[in-house]
Every structure is written in structure tokens, then in C-alpha cells.
């Protein structure tokens, strides 16, 4: 299974993206839905509001965020669906965060690959 790609949702879509899956709970600010070309908005795989707020308050605790996020998704149907999709085709996980190295899509990619 190829690793899911990561891309900011604000970047232009590309044919190589495969299936584009938005993994944020909130729709990205200022982005028209038709321009985003999102194939699937999988809100259920996004971090809970409480975890998202905690991470935004303490971005230096990314490892702790990853562990808590993994615990939230343990056994979830949404994560299972994402893994199934990634086995079947190229998937690009879309996110809105500015920090490309520390965000929920980065953490989610490692969970999908497990």
C-alpha cells in the first residue's frame, strides 16, 4: 500500500492526487467547495474539538497529540474506511493547517499505514 500523500487543501488539485480526502472537522476558511475538489470529507476521522483545541494551545506537544489522537481513533469505522481506501487507490489527505510538519494529517498518515 503506497503511503497516503499530504497536501494543504489550499494548494491546486493535481491528477496525481488520486482520491482527495479532507480530514479536518471544519471546512477550510475562505475556500469554495467547488474549487477545493474534495472527493470525500471524512469529518469523523478528524480530532475531537477538545483535542484540537488542546493541540492549538500547545503545538510543542505534537507527540502527545499523536498519542491522544491515536487513542481517539482506535477501532473507529472512519479510520478503517480510510485504510480501505488507501489500499485500493492513491489517497491524498487534505488539511488546512499552516504547519506542514505538525498537524492531524501527518499523525493520521502514520495511523493509516499501521
C-alpha positions as CSV (number, residue, x, y, z in Angstrom):
1,X,0.0,0.0,0.0
2,X,1.5,3.3,-1.0
3,X,1.6,5.9,1.8
4,X,-1.1,8.5,1.6
5,X,0.1,11.8,0.3
6,X,-0.4,15.0,2.3
7,X,-1.4,18.3,0.8
8,X,-2.8,21.6,2.1
9,X,-6.3,22.0,0.8
10,X,-5.5,25.4,-0.5
11,X,-3.0,24.0,-3.0
12,X,-4.2,23.4,-6.5
13,X,-5.5,19.9,-7.2
14,X,-3.4,17.6,-9.4
15,X,-4.3,14.4,-11.3
16,X,-1.6,12.6,-9.2
17,X,-3.5,13.3,-6.0
18,X,-5.8,10.4,-6.6
19,X,-8.7,10.4,-4.2
20,X,-8.7,13.7,-2.3
21,X,-9.9,13.3,1.3
22,X,-10.4,16.3,3.6
23,X,-9.6,15.2,7.2
24,X,-10.5,18.3,9.1
25,X,-13.7,18.7,11.2
26,X,-14.3,22.2,10.0
27,X,-14.5,23.4,6.4
28,X,-11.4,25.5,5.5
29,X,-11.9,29.2,5.7
30,X,-12.3,31.2,2.5
31,X,-12.3,28.1,0.2
32,X,-15.2,27.5,-2.1
33,X,-16.3,23.9,-2.2
34,X,-16.1,23.6,-5.9
35,X,-12.6,25.0,-6.0
36,X,-11.3,22.5,-3.4
37,X,-12.2,19.4,-5.4
38,X,-12.7,17.3,-2.4
39,X,-13.8,13.8,-3.2
40,X,-14.6,12.9,0.4
41,X,-15.0,15.0,3.5
42,X,-14.3,12.5,6.3
43,X,-15.1,14.6,9.4
44,X,-15.3,11.5,11.6
45,X,-11.6,10.9,11.3
46,X,-10.7,14.4,12.5
47,X,-9.6,15.0,16.1
48,X,-12.3,15.9,18.6
49,X,-12.9,19.5,19.3
50,X,-11.3,19.2,22.8
51,X,-8.2,17.5,21.3
52,X,-8.0,20.1,18.5
53,X,-8.2,23.0,21.0
54,X,-5.6,21.4,23.3
55,X,-3.2,20.9,20.4
56,X,-3.7,24.5,19.2
57,X,-2.9,25.8,22.7
58,X,0.2,23.6,22.9
59,X,1.7,22.9,19.4
60,X,5.0,22.0,21.0
61,X,3.4,18.8,22.4
62,X,2.9,17.1,19.0
63,X,4.0,13.6,20.2
64,X,1.4,13.8,23.0
65,X,-1.2,15.0,20.4
66,X,-0.4,12.0,18.2
67,X,-0.8,9.5,21.1
68,X,-4.2,11.0,22.1
69,X,-5.4,11.2,18.5
70,X,-4.5,7.5,18.0
71,X,-6.4,6.6,21.1
72,X,-9.4,8.6,19.9
73,X,-9.4,6.7,16.6
74,X,-8.7,3.3,18.0
75,X,-11.3,0.9,16.5
76,X,-13.1,3.7,14.6
77,X,-15.0,2.9,11.5
78,X,-13.8,6.1,9.8
79,X,-10.2,5.1,10.2
80,X,-11.0,1.6,8.9
81,X,-12.7,3.2,5.9
82,X,-9.7,5.4,5.2
83,X,-7.3,2.4,5.4
84,X,-9.5,0.5,2.9
85,X,-9.5,3.4,0.5
86,X,-5.7,3.7,0.8
87,X,-5.3,0.0,0.0
88,X,-7.5,0.4,-3.1
89,X,-6.0,3.6,-4.7
90,X,-3.8,6.6,-4.2
91,X,-5.2,8.8,-1.5
92,X,-4.2,12.4,-0.6
93,X,-5.1,13.6,2.9
94,X,-6.1,17.3,2.7
95,X,-5.7,19.6,5.7
96,X,-6.0,23.4,6.3
97,X,-3.2,23.9,8.9
98,X,-0.3,26.2,8.0
99,X,2.2,24.0,9.8
100,X,3.0,21.3,7.3
101,X,5.0,19.1,9.7
102,X,2.7,19.2,12.8
103,X,-0.9,18.6,12.0
104,X,-3.6,16.0,12.2
105,X,-3.0,14.8,8.6
106,X,0.6,14.0,9.5
107,X,-0.5,12.0,12.5
108,X,-3.3,10.3,10.6
109,X,-1.0,9.2,7.8
110,X,1.0,7.1,10.2
111,X,-2.2,5.6,11.6
112,X,-3.4,4.7,8.1
113,X,-0.1,2.9,7.4
114,X,-0.2,0.8,10.5
